[in-house]
């Protein structure tokens, strides 16, 4: 620098000036500022991600063209490294562990929104000068993938109906308040074809009834996708186990000839649960044969130890049934065709071939399968007689006729056959006019059985029963007259047995689930069933089959709109009308109770009483009370969490680790509430605790 200095004497008025040159020598100065451009780190970035470039402000940088050396001196989470002037990410988040072990996720946005790193900057001046600076790295949110895809139950009983709930899927997700879509990608089995499962919301349900004898396990692949941008997903495999249940048959049939081939009609009747024959007629000579026939039934269980027994109400049962022998009928569905030979082991002493009235044996059949016993609903009825009456070609011992408008009613063509003569018709049939019994029938044109023209039952106040004596003349050299009896029941049109084959249905059943069939027995007309009161359109009829009519909506118990809810209505009454099929006259109104069976339902509305925790909260303090609602009565709830910062005792959420607000302001937690039902069911909810600053 050049300067001029002047000196003045104000008394003598003299001034002197002189020029001077001042030389400034350089001194190396320390850096004064450090910035990172950019300073943004997206969470879950990979190792090697370049965050930004360091830029230093130094007073000497322009005069001597200085360079700088950078060194990290403080990095509490050991997250960063330097390459020249670049700040590099050296530690990835262990995304799978962010919830349960948050220390393994240093740059997790849900835990902290920024990180601090202290860097030493040293220049190359003489002597070298340095300074330390704190750099803030801002963490930005990114969509975290869902984790820990689980299915709370993976077991279903064979033959469960379509729509049966197997279990519910759940995931954990760092991003709170996201929704997740569950997709069934694949299902594999060893032998079965077609699809058995579907996913509604997060529930795994049946779309086809499984058969344990066909398949004991299914392997399904499920993908859970969140609604973040871009969407993230997780895929997992689940093994679905099918539980075996005793599938004891509900019907059987009797075949008199043990050598006869079993017809397709017989098998179809067994499959459909039909046993149309009430009484089997055998010739009297069959009573003394080695075997009188076979009991035939279907069973759908493998590896069954079967026994068939009979009980006729006496101490020594007349009939004996051999141990059933089963052979494969079909593989899909799996069915065994089983047969048991029937023999007379304790014959009635007074019975012989001259007993023209015949001999009726009524035997209840009991089947034992693997130490479980059931009794067939219809007893075995075998009548040993040679002469049998038929009406319109069907063997009959009784008929039903209406009380009203029955004068001159034609019942049908009456005949008799000789069972001992391979069903050959007999020569002549007449009503026994010398009988002491009175009856309202007559035979015209040799074979037409009708009500007499002078008969009127309308004036009677009660049902009537007549035992009609019929004289049958046999053919052949040993021709004889045999007296047979035909029982006639005169009934009101509305006098019949009316039943529903099953009146129980599981709550939450889906639309079109079959409940049972209406059956009319011992009536005098053909009937039509009409559903009059369908309980607010919750039920419907398909001919005689009663079905559910409303679609089940997931979580409908939240607003009490479930069509079938055991907790609200354990019994629902419906009303049906039984009409004459021809005249459409209503003969009877019948109220039928439908029992709604209980199903264990998932708890809901899981809440916490508090979600803010001061950082100086004492360890083992109760910080929140948990509560959930379960519509199933008398159940207890168990609460669990996988977050190591907390533990749960009863319904109290307890702090287990010290909190540091500066390090972590938000704490995600996932809580599961599981009920004590069978099978257990659970609900999962995600919360975010706020660690409050006490400074």
Helices and strands as residue ranges (DSSP letters): E 2-9, E 14-21, E 33-37, E 40-42, E 50-57, H 61-64, E 68-74, E 80-83, E 86-89, G 95-97, G 102-104, E 114-123, E 130-140, E 147-151, E 155-157, E 165-172, E 180-188, E 197-200, E 203-206, E 217-226, E 233-243, E 253-255, H 264-271, E 280-282, G 284-288, E 293-299, E 306-311, E 319-321, E 325-331, E 334-344, E 359-369, E 372-375, E 380-384, E 387-391, E 394-395, E 398-402, E 410-418, G 419-421, E 424-425, E 428-431, E 441-444, E 448-451, E 464-473, E 481-491, E 497-500, E 504-506, E 514-521, E 527-533, E 539-542, E 545-548, G 556-558, E 571-580, E 586-597, E 604-608, E 612-614, E 622-629, E 637-641, E 646-649, E 652-655, E 666-675, E 682-692
